[in-house]
Amino acid sequence: MLYIEGQRLILTGVAAALILVWVLWDHVLHGVLLGWLAVFGVYSVARAGMARAYRHRAANDTDHRLWLRRVQWALAVGGSIWAAACFLFYVPDRIEYQLFLVTMLLGAVVSGLLTLAVYLPAYLTFVTPFVAATAIRYGHGGDPLHWGIALAAVVILFLFINFARFIQNTFVESLRLRMTLAQRNRDLAERNREVELANLAKSRFLAAASHDLRQPLHALNLFAAQLRDQTDPTERARLVARIDAAIDSMNELFNALLDISKLDAGVLVPDISEFPVGHLLSRIETTFAATAREKGLRLRVMQSRAWVRTDAILLERILLNLVSNAIRYTSHGGIIVGCRRRGDSVRIEVWDSGIGLAEDHHRNIFAEFYQVGAATPGQRAGMGLGLSIVDGLCRLLDHPIDLTSRPGEGSRFAVSVPWASARQPPVESAVTFDTIANPTQDKLIVVIDDDALVLDGMRGLLQGWGCRVVTAGSDDAALAGLAAHQGYPNLVISDYFLANGRTGVDVIERLRSAFAAPIPAFLISGDTTTERMRDANACGLPLLHKPVNPMALRSMVNQLLRAVR
């Protein structure tokens, strides 16, 4: 504003200077008039040059305070030139020319108000010199009229200072609002971009999940069609094995998607404990030894006596995904799993001699459904979720993960886990028959679902485990069935969403109230949204997601029944 809009003040000043010289030409020495006009002309050209320099300044020139000081010095010079005119152009004994001079000076005060008041110090720097000069020169007039002019100049100065302050405050507030609006617009544009990226990621996510789900489902349909017409026992056994493999592939996808949903929902709460990492490494070796041997790979797990402080189950899931990924993308050589102490941390490392990764893939490899290349021949391709889950779990546990890899030279993933001082492990108690006995034998289990096929399947499965089963589509039907059995339910299994707007939480609470006892219970749902997870977590009810693996179902049933033995 001071530089660009201030050019109007320069043009106004040049016009006023020319008029002033023209009016006083016959009453003031020509040399004085021309000398003052020349000085004013040089000043005006310099001001115009400063404005041009400011418009064309370098993009990296952000020293605004320096430019502000420059324009203030220039305005001080301009005000001093007008102050000099007050003394040089004062015509004694000619009141009409004296009043004309005062009028021109007040005009400069007004014109300065219109362009300089956005910054009060700049306005004061310009008008104070010649207003002060006016008050001094006319104050020496020796009569009331001149004293009145001098006093009026001072009063007008203070009046215009108040106007200038109001203009400055209004300008600053409008500038602040404009900047706030601009920032809001930028924030809105950024939010819109994030929403667009999220929608795009969601579309890619659903497309990839749909593709990976259709593959085993397509194979399952083909195997089921062959099984229907097959009479050879050997071929039927082979087809059943292939069907099991297709189901395992679908379950793997569903479990991976569920892990992603749990991480996004924030319902995973780490159970931190201290334990020897060697036990976990032994389980990793046991889990993958046969798979590595089938591919002709060497799996070497270096044992360690180090102790760590973390969630044992989540850390095991991290290593399971890392080692599984290493085996999937390694065709020759082997995999090494080990750990080493680094200060207050233990670095658990997984090395492989697989395909390796280029530098530009190192960050993207942890994104959902991101795959660099095909798996090795004979190995089922992954879904691109394993490393995304690893990254999410590492962030949840605050365990830094590091990747070193080059194409054709293999990869190394390293997870840093807090170190814990070793302790004497507790002596394990002897295993008794009671600890290995079937906890489901002769237990009365209530299954509530509004799908008849699900009820039929659950009844057959639970009865095969030795349970007595009551199936129902609602809490009223469940109570009627229990009355017929004349029994006390040992466990309730309910679908989350039931008919007539009822939920599994509602029917479990009603059954508990009817028997006045905290009957063990858990929920099953096909809804994997974060709201369902949070609702179940808030009610203290375990939640399994469909399709439920029979082993996972039995593990949950055994866990809840053993808890009340």
C-alpha positions as CSV (number, residue, x, y, z in Angstrom):
1,M,0.0,0.0,0.0
2,L,2.8,2.5,0.9
3,Y,4.7,1.9,-2.2
4,I,2.1,1.1,-4.9
5,E,-0.8,3.2,-3.7
6,G,1.6,5.9,-2.4
7,Q,2.4,6.8,-6.1
8,R,-0.9,8.7,-6.1
9,L,0.5,10.9,-3.4
10,I,3.5,11.6,-5.6
11,L,1.3,12.7,-8.5
12,T,-0.9,14.8,-6.2
13,G,2.2,16.4,-4.8
14,V,3.7,17.3,-8.2
15,A,0.4,18.9,-9.2
16,A,0.2,20.9,-5.9
17,A,3.9,22.0,-6.2
18,L,3.3,23.3,-9.8
19,I,0.2,25.2,-8.7
20,L,2.0,26.7,-5.7
21,V,4.9,27.9,-7.8
22,W,2.6,29.4,-10.4
23,V,0.5,31.3,-7.9
24,L,3.5,32.7,-6.0
25,W,5.6,33.4,-9.1
26,D,5.3,37.2,-8.7
27,H,5.7,37.3,-5.0
28,V,8.7,35.0,-4.2
29,L,12.1,35.1,-5.6
30,H,12.3,33.0,-8.8
31,G,15.5,31.3,-7.7
32,V,13.9,30.2,-4.5
33,L,10.8,28.9,-6.3
34,L,12.7,27.0,-9.0
35,G,15.3,25.6,-6.5
36,W,12.5,24.2,-4.3
37,L,10.6,22.9,-7.3
38,A,13.8,21.2,-8.5
39,V,14.4,19.5,-5.2
40,F,10.8,18.4,-5.1
41,G,11.1,17.0,-8.7
42,V,14.2,15.0,-7.7
43,Y,12.4,13.7,-4.7
44,S,9.4,12.7,-6.8
45,V,11.5,10.8,-9.3
46,A,13.3,9.0,-6.5
47,R,10.0,8.0,-4.9
48,A,8.8,6.6,-8.3
49,G,12.1,4.7,-8.7
50,M,11.6,3.2,-5.2
51,A,8.1,2.0,-6.2
52,R,9.4,0.5,-9.4
53,A,12.2,-1.3,-7.5
54,Y,9.7,-2.7,-5.0
55,R,7.4,-4.0,-7.7
56,H,10.4,-5.8,-9.4
57,R,12.1,-7.0,-6.3
58,A,13.4,-10.6,-6.2
59,A,11.1,-13.4,-5.2
60,N,13.4,-14.3,-2.3
61,D,13.6,-10.7,-1.0
62,T,11.4,-11.0,2.1
63,D,13.1,-8.4,4.2
64,H,9.8,-6.3,4.6
65,R,11.2,-4.3,7.5
66,L,14.0,-2.9,5.3
67,W,11.6,-1.8,2.6
68,L,9.4,-0.2,5.3
69,R,12.3,1.8,6.7
70,R,13.2,3.0,3.2
71,V,9.7,4.4,2.5
72,Q,9.5,6.0,5.9
73,W,12.8,7.8,5.3
74,A,11.5,8.9,1.9
75,L,8.3,10.2,3.5
76,A,10.3,12.1,6.1
77,V,12.2,13.8,3.3
78,G,9.0,14.7,1.5
79,G,7.4,16.1,4.6
80,S,10.6,18.2,5.2
81,I,10.4,19.6,1.7
82,W,6.9,20.8,2.3
83,A,8.0,22.2,5.7
84,A,10.7,24.2,3.9
85,A,8.0,25.6,1.6
86,C,6.1,27.0,4.7
87,F,9.1,29.2,5.5
88,L,10.4,29.9,2.0
89,F,7.0,30.8,0.5
90,Y,5.6,32.9,3.3
91,V,4.6,36.3,1.9
92,P,4.6,39.0,4.6
93,D,1.7,41.4,4.8
94,R,-0.3,39.4,2.2
95,I,-2.8,37.4,4.2
96,E,-4.5,36.0,1.1
97,Y,-1.2,34.3,0.0
98,Q,-0.6,33.1,3.5
99,L,-4.0,31.5,3.6
100,F,-3.4,30.0,0.2
101,L,-0.2,28.5,1.4
102,V,-2.0,27.1,4.5
103,T,-4.7,25.6,2.2
104,M,-2.1,23.8,0.1
105,L,-0.4,22.4,3.2
106,L,-3.7,21.2,4.6
107,G,-4.4,19.6,1.2
108,A,-1.2,17.6,1.6
109,V,-2.4,16.5,5.1
110,V,-5.7,15.3,3.5
111,S,-4.1,13.6,0.5
112,G,-1.6,11.8,2.9
113,L,-4.5,10.6,4.9
114,L,-6.0,8.8,1.9
115,T,-2.9,6.9,1.0
116,L,-0.7,6.7,4.1
117,A,-3.1,6.2,7.0
118,V,-3.0,2.4,6.6
119,Y,0.3,2.6,8.6
120,L,0.1,5.4,11.2
121,P,3.9,5.8,11.7
122,A,4.3,6.5,8.0
123,Y,1.5,9.1,8.0
124,L,3.0,10.9,11.1
125,T,6.5,10.8,9.5
126,F,5.1,12.7,6.4
127,V,2.7,15.3,7.9
128,T,4.4,16.1,11.3
129,P,7.3,18.2,9.8
130,F,5.2,20.6,7.7
131,V,2.3,20.9,10.2
132,A,4.9,21.7,12.9
133,A,6.5,24.2,10.5
134,T,3.1,25.8,9.9
135,A,2.4,26.2,13.6
136,I,5.9,27.7,14.2
137,R,5.9,30.1,11.3
138,Y,2.3,31.4,11.7
139,G,2.7,31.4,15.5
140,H,5.3,34.2,15.0
141,G,2.7,36.4,13.2
142,G,2.1,38.3,16.4
143,D,-1.7,38.7,16.0
144,P,-4.7,36.6,17.0
145,L,-5.4,35.6,13.3
146,H,-2.0,34.0,12.9
147,W,-2.1,32.4,16.3
148,G,-5.5,31.0,15.4
149,I,-4.0,29.5,12.2
150,A,-1.1,28.0,14.1
151,L,-3.5,26.5,16.7
152,A,-5.9,25.3,14.1
153,A,-3.0,23.5,12.3
154,V,-2.2,21.6,15.6
155,V,-5.8,20.8,16.3
156,I,-6.3,19.5,12.7
157,L,-3.2,17.4,13.1
158,F,-4.6,15.6,16.1
159,L,-8.0,15.3,14.5
160,F,-6.5,13.7,11.4
161,I,-4.3,11.4,13.5
162,N,-7.5,10.0,15.0
163,F,-8.9,9.5,11.5
164,A,-5.7,7.8,10.5
165,R,-5.8,5.5,13.5
166,F,-9.4,4.5,12.6
167,I,-8.4,3.9,8.9
168,Q,-5.4,1.8,10.0
169,N,-7.4,-0.3,12.4
170,T,-10.1,-0.9,9.7
171,F,-7.5,-1.8,7.1
172,V,-5.6,-4.2,9.4
173,E,-8.9,-5.9,10.4
174,S,-9.9,-6.3,6.8
175,L,-6.5,-7.6,5.9
176,R,-6.7,-10.1,8.8
177,L,-10.1,-11.2,7.6
178,R,-8.8,-11.6,4.1
179,M,-5.8,-13.6,5.2
180,T,-8.1,-15.8,7.4
181,L,-10.5,-16.3,4.5
182,A,-7.5,-17.2,2.3
183,Q,-6.2,-19.7,4.9
184,R,-9.7,-21.2,5.3
185,N,-9.9,-21.6,1.5
186,R,-6.5,-23.3,1.5
187,D,-7.6,-25.6,4.3
188,L,-10.8,-26.4,2.5
189,A,-8.9,-27.1,-0.7
190,E,-6.6,-29.4,1.3
191,R,-9.5,-31.1,2.9
192,N,-11.2,-31.6,-0.4
193,R,-7.9,-33.1,-1.8
194,E,-7.7,-35.4,1.2
195,V,-11.3,-36.5,0.7
196,E,-10.6,-37.1,-3.0
197,L,-7.5,-39.1,-2.2
198,A,-9.4,-41.1,0.5
199,N,-12.2,-41.9,-2.0
200,L,-9.6,-42.9,-4.6
201,A,-7.8,-45.1,-2.0
202,K,-11.1,-46.6,-0.9
203,S,-12.0,-47.4,-4.5
204,R,-8.6,-49.0,-5.1
205,F,-9.0,-50.8,-1.7
206,L,-12.4,-52.2,-2.6
207,A,-11.3,-53.1,-6.1
208,A,-8.2,-55.0,-4.9
209,A,-10.2,-56.7,-2.1
210,S,-12.9,-57.7,-4.5
211,H,-10.3,-59.1,-6.9
212,D,-8.5,-61.1,-4.2
213,L,-11.8,-62.4,-2.9
214,R,-13.2,-63.4,-6.3
215,Q,-10.1,-65.5,-7.0
216,P,-10.5,-68.2,-4.3
217,L,-14.3,-67.9,-4.6
218,H,-14.1,-68.7,-8.3
219,A,-11.8,-71.7,-7.5
220,L,-14.2,-72.8,-4.8
221,N,-17.1,-72.9,-7.2
222,L,-15.1,-74.9,-9.7
223,F,-14.0,-77.4,-7.1
224,A,-17.5,-77.7,-5.7
225,A,-18.9,-78.4,-9.2
226,Q,-16.3,-81.2,-9.7
227,L,-17.0,-82.6,-6.2
228,R,-20.7,-82.9,-7.0
229,D,-20.1,-85.4,-9.8
230,Q,-17.0,-87.1,-8.5
231,T,-17.2,-90.7,-7.2
232,D,-13.5,-91.6,-6.9
233,P,-12.5,-91.4,-3.1
234,T,-9.0,-90.3,-3.9
235,E,-10.1,-87.5,-6.2
236,R,-12.8,-86.4,-3.8
237,A,-10.2,-86.1,-1.0
238,R,-8.0,-84.0,-3.3
239,L,-10.9,-81.7,-4.2
240,V,-11.8,-81.4,-0.5
241,A,-8.2,-80.4,0.2
242,R,-8.3,-77.8,-2.6
243,I,-11.6,-76.5,-1.2
244,D,-10.0,-76.1,2.2
245,A,-7.1,-74.3,0.6
246,A,-9.5,-71.9,-1.2
247,I,-11.4,-71.3,2.1
248,D,-8.1,-70.7,3.9
249,S,-7.2,-68.1,1.3
250,M,-10.6,-66.3,1.8
251,N,-10.2,-66.4,5.5
252,E,-6.7,-65.0,5.2
253,L,-8.0,-62.1,3.2
254,F,-10.9,-61.5,5.7
255,N,-8.6,-61.7,8.7
256,A,-6.2,-59.2,7.1
257,L,-9.0,-56.8,6.3
258,L,-10.2,-57.2,9.9
259,D,-6.7,-56.4,11.2
260,I,-6.7,-53.2,9.0
261,S,-10.1,-52.2,10.3
262,K,-9.1,-52.8,13.9
263,L,-6.0,-50.6,13.4
264,D,-8.1,-47.9,11.8
265,A,-10.7,-48.1,14.5
266,G,-8.2,-47.8,17.3
267,V,-9.7,-50.7,19.2
268,L,-6.5,-52.6,19.6
269,V,-5.1,-52.0,23.0
270,P,-1.6,-53.5,23.5
271,D,-1.1,-55.8,26.5
272,I,2.5,-54.9,27.5
273,S,4.6,-57.4,29.3
274,E,8.2,-58.6,29.7
275,F,9.2,-61.9,28.2
276,P,12.2,-63.7,26.7
277,V,12.2,-63.2,22.9
278,G,13.7,-66.7,22.4
279,H,10.3,-68.3,23.0
280,L,8.8,-66.2,20.2
281,L,11.7,-67.0,17.9
282,S,11.2,-70.7,18.5
283,R,7.5,-70.5,17.5
284,I,8.5,-68.6,14.3
285,E,10.9,-71.4,13.4
286,T,8.3,-74.1,14.2
287,T,5.6,-72.3,12.1
288,F,7.7,-71.8,8.9
289,A,10.2,-74.6,8.9
290,A,8.1,-76.9,6.8
291,T,7.1,-74.2,4.3
292,A,10.7,-73.1,3.8
293,R,11.8,-76.7,3.4
294,E,9.1,-77.3,0.7
295,K,10.5,-74.4,-1.3
296,G,14.1,-75.5,-0.9
297,L,15.0,-72.6,1.3
298,R,17.2,-72.5,4.4
299,L,15.4,-71.0,7.4
300,R,17.8,-70.1,10.2
301,V,16.5,-68.7,13.4
302,M,19.2,-67.4,15.7
303,Q,18.2,-68.0,19.3
304,S,18.6,-65.3,21.9
305,R,18.4,-65.0,25.7
306,A,17.3,-61.3,25.5
307,W,14.1,-60.1,27.1
308,V,11.9,-57.5,25.6
309,R,9.0,-55.3,26.8
310,T,6.1,-55.3,24.4
311,D,2.8,-57.0,23.5
312,A,3.8,-60.6,22.8
313,I,0.9,-61.4,20.5
314,L,1.2,-58.3,18.4
315,L,5.0,-58.7,18.1
316,E,4.5,-62.3,17.0
317,R,2.0,-61.1,14.3
318,I,4.6,-58.6,13.1
319,L,7.2,-61.3,12.7
320,L,4.8,-63.8,11.2
321,N,4.0,-61.3,8.4
322,L,7.6,-60.4,7.9
323,V,8.8,-64.0,7.6
324,S,5.8,-65.1,5.5
325,N,6.6,-62.2,3.1
326,A,10.3,-63.2,3.0
327,I,9.5,-66.8,2.1
328,R,6.9,-65.8,-0.5
329,Y,9.3,-63.6,-2.4
330,T,12.5,-65.7,-2.1
331,S,13.1,-68.4,-4.7
332,H,16.6,-69.5,-3.7
333,G,19.0,-69.1,-0.8
334,G,17.3,-68.6,2.6
335,I,15.9,-66.5,5.4
336,I,17.7,-65.5,8.6
337,V,15.8,-64.3,11.7
338,G,17.7,-63.0,14.7
339,C,18.1,-60.2,17.1
340,R,20.8,-58.0,18.6
341,R,21.1,-55.5,21.4
342,R,21.3,-51.8,20.5
343,G,21.4,-49.7,23.6
344,D,18.0,-49.8,25.3
345,S,16.5,-51.7,22.4
346,V,16.6,-55.1,20.9
347,R,16.6,-55.1,17.1
348,I,14.8,-58.1,15.7
349,E,15.9,-58.6,12.1
350,V,14.5,-60.7,9.2
351,W,17.0,-61.2,6.3
352,D,16.2,-62.8,3.0
353,S,17.9,-63.4,-0.3
354,G,14.8,-62.6,-2.3
355,I,14.0,-60.3,-5.2
356,G,14.8,-57.1,-3.3
357,L,13.3,-53.7,-3.6
358,A,14.3,-50.5,-5.5
359,E,14.7,-47.3,-3.5
360,D,11.5,-45.8,-4.8
361,H,9.4,-48.7,-3.4
362,H,10.7,-48.5,0.2
363,R,8.0,-46.1,1.4
364,N,5.1,-47.4,-0.8
365,I,5.7,-51.0,0.2
366,F,3.9,-50.4,3.5
367,A,0.7,-49.1,1.8
368,E,-2.4,-51.3,1.6
369,F,-2.6,-53.7,-1.4
370,Y,0.7,-52.5,-2.7
371,Q,2.7,-55.2,-4.4
372,V,6.0,-54.8,-6.2
373,G,6.1,-58.0,-8.2
374,A,4.8,-61.5,-8.5
375,A,5.6,-64.2,-5.9
376,T,8.1,-66.9,-6.7
377,P,6.9,-69.8,-8.9
378,G,4.7,-72.3,-7.0
379,Q,3.9,-69.7,-4.3
380,R,0.5,-68.2,-4.0
381,A,0.6,-64.4,-4.5
382,G,0.1,-62.2,-1.4
383,M,-2.7,-59.7,-1.0
384,G,-0.4,-56.7,-0.3
385,L,-1.8,-56.2,3.2
386,G,0.9,-58.0,5.3
387,L,3.4,-55.1,5.4
388,S,0.6,-52.5,5.9
389,I,-0.5,-54.5,9.0
390,V,3.2,-54.6,10.1
391,D,3.5,-50.8,9.7
392,G,0.2,-50.2,11.6
393,L,1.2,-52.5,14.5
394,C,4.7,-51.0,14.7
395,R,3.1,-47.5,15.0
396,L,0.6,-48.8,17.6
397,L,3.4,-50.3,19.7
398,D,5.8,-47.4,18.9
399,H,8.4,-49.8,17.6
400,P,10.5,-48.2,14.7
401,I,10.8,-50.4,11.6
402,D,13.7,-50.1,9.2
403,L,14.1,-51.5,5.7
404,T,17.3,-52.0,3.8
405,S,17.0,-53.6,0.3
406,R,18.4,-53.6,-3.2
407,P,17.0,-55.2,-6.3
408,G,18.3,-58.7,-6.7
409,E,20.2,-58.6,-3.4
410,G,17.4,-59.4,-0.9
411,S,15.9,-57.3,1.9
412,R,16.4,-56.8,5.6
413,F,13.5,-55.7,7.9
414,A,14.5,-54.6,11.4
415,V,12.0,-53.9,14.3
416,S,13.4,-52.1,17.4
417,V,11.7,-53.3,20.6
418,P,12.4,-52.0,24.1
419,W,14.9,-54.2,26.0
420,A,14.0,-55.6,29.5
421,S,16.2,-57.1,32.1
422,A,16.2,-60.9,32.3
423,R,14.3,-62.6,35.1
424,Q,14.1,-66.1,36.4
425,P,11.2,-67.7,34.5
426,P,8.5,-69.2,36.8
427,V,8.3,-73.0,37.2
428,E,5.5,-74.4,35.1
429,S,3.0,-76.4,37.0
430,A,2.4,-80.0,36.0
431,V,-0.3,-80.6,33.3
432,T,-3.4,-82.2,34.7
433,F,-6.2,-84.0,33.1
434,D,-8.5,-81.1,33.9
435,T,-6.3,-78.6,31.9
436,I,-6.5,-80.8,28.8
437,A,-10.1,-82.0,29.1
438,N,-12.7,-80.8,26.6
439,P,-14.3,-77.7,28.3
440,T,-17.3,-77.9,25.9
441,Q,-18.4,-81.4,26.9
442,D,-22.1,-81.4,27.8
443,K,-22.2,-77.6,28.1
444,L,-25.5,-75.9,27.2
445,I,-24.8,-73.2,24.6
446,V,-27.4,-70.8,23.2
447,V,-27.0,-69.6,19.6
448,I,-29.1,-66.7,18.4
449,D,-29.2,-65.7,14.7
450,D,-32.0,-64.7,12.3
451,D,-30.5,-66.9,9.5
452,A,-31.8,-70.5,9.5
453,L,-28.8,-71.8,7.6
454,V,-26.3,-70.2,10.1
455,L,-28.3,-71.8,13.0
456,D,-28.2,-75.2,11.3
457,G,-24.5,-75.0,10.7
458,M,-23.7,-73.8,14.2
459,R,-25.8,-76.5,15.8
460,G,-24.1,-79.3,13.9
461,L,-20.6,-77.9,14.7
462,L,-21.2,-77.4,18.4
463,Q,-22.9,-80.7,18.8
464,G,-19.9,-82.3,17.2
465,W,-17.8,-80.8,20.0
466,G,-20.1,-82.5,22.6
467,C,-22.3,-79.5,23.4
468,R,-26.0,-79.3,24.0
469,V,-27.3,-76.6,21.8
470,V,-30.4,-74.3,21.8
471,T,-30.8,-72.3,18.6
472,A,-33.2,-69.4,18.2
473,G,-34.0,-66.4,16.1
474,S,-34.7,-64.1,19.0
475,D,-34.4,-63.7,22.8
476,D,-38.0,-64.9,23.3
477,A,-37.4,-68.0,21.3
478,A,-34.2,-68.6,23.2
479,L,-35.9,-68.4,26.6
480,A,-38.6,-70.8,25.4
481,G,-36.0,-73.2,24.2
482,L,-34.1,-73.0,27.5
483,A,-37.3,-73.7,29.4
484,A,-37.8,-76.8,27.4
485,H,-34.3,-78.0,28.3
486,Q,-34.8,-76.9,31.9
487,G,-31.2,-75.9,32.0
488,Y,-28.9,-73.0,32.8
489,P,-27.0,-71.7,29.7
490,N,-23.2,-71.9,30.0
491,L,-22.6,-69.6,27.0
492,V,-24.5,-67.4,24.6
493,I,-23.4,-66.8,21.0
494,S,-25.4,-64.1,19.2
495,D,-25.3,-62.4,15.8
496,Y,-24.9,-58.6,16.2
497,F,-27.9,-57.6,14.0
498,L,-31.2,-59.4,14.6
499,A,-34.7,-59.0,13.3
500,N,-37.0,-56.1,14.3
501,G,-34.1,-53.8,15.1
502,R,-32.8,-55.9,17.9
503,T,-29.1,-56.4,18.5
504,G,-27.1,-59.2,20.1
505,V,-26.2,-56.9,22.9
506,D,-29.9,-56.5,23.7
507,V,-30.6,-60.3,23.8
508,I,-27.5,-61.1,25.8
509,E,-28.5,-58.5,28.4
510,R,-32.0,-59.9,28.5
511,L,-30.8,-63.5,29.0
512,R,-28.4,-62.4,31.8
513,S,-31.3,-60.6,33.5
514,A,-33.6,-63.5,33.1
515,F,-31.1,-65.8,34.9
516,A,-29.7,-63.1,37.1
517,A,-26.2,-64.2,36.3
518,P,-23.3,-62.9,34.2
519,I,-23.5,-65.6,31.5
520,P,-20.4,-65.7,29.3
521,A,-21.2,-64.5,25.8
522,F,-19.7,-63.2,22.6
523,L,-20.9,-61.6,19.3
524,I,-20.5,-62.6,15.7
525,S,-21.0,-60.0,12.9
526,G,-20.3,-59.5,9.3
527,D,-20.1,-55.8,9.9
528,T,-16.4,-54.8,10.2
529,T,-17.0,-51.1,10.6
530,T,-15.2,-49.2,13.4
531,E,-18.6,-48.4,15.1
532,R,-19.4,-52.1,15.6
533,M,-15.9,-52.8,17.1
534,R,-16.2,-49.8,19.4
535,D,-19.7,-50.8,20.5
536,A,-18.7,-54.4,21.3
537,N,-15.6,-53.2,23.1
538,A,-17.7,-50.7,25.2
539,C,-20.0,-53.5,26.2
540,G,-17.2,-55.8,27.2
541,L,-18.3,-58.5,24.7
542,P,-15.7,-60.3,22.4
543,L,-16.5,-59.9,18.7
544,L,-15.8,-62.4,15.9
545,H,-16.2,-61.4,12.3
546,K,-17.8,-63.6,9.7
547,P,-16.8,-65.8,8.1
548,V,-15.6,-67.3,11.4
549,N,-12.9,-70.0,11.1
550,P,-14.1,-73.1,13.1
551,M,-10.7,-73.1,15.0
552,A,-11.1,-69.5,16.0
553,L,-14.7,-70.2,17.0
554,R,-13.7,-73.2,19.2
555,S,-10.8,-71.2,20.7
556,M,-13.2,-68.4,21.8
557,V,-15.7,-71.0,23.1
558,N,-13.0,-72.8,25.1
559,Q,-11.6,-69.6,26.4
560,L,-14.9,-68.3,27.8
561,L,-15.9,-71.7,29.2
562,R,-12.6,-72.2,31.0
563,A,-12.8,-68.7,32.5
564,V,-15.9,-69.8,34.6
565,R,-14.7,-73.3,35.5
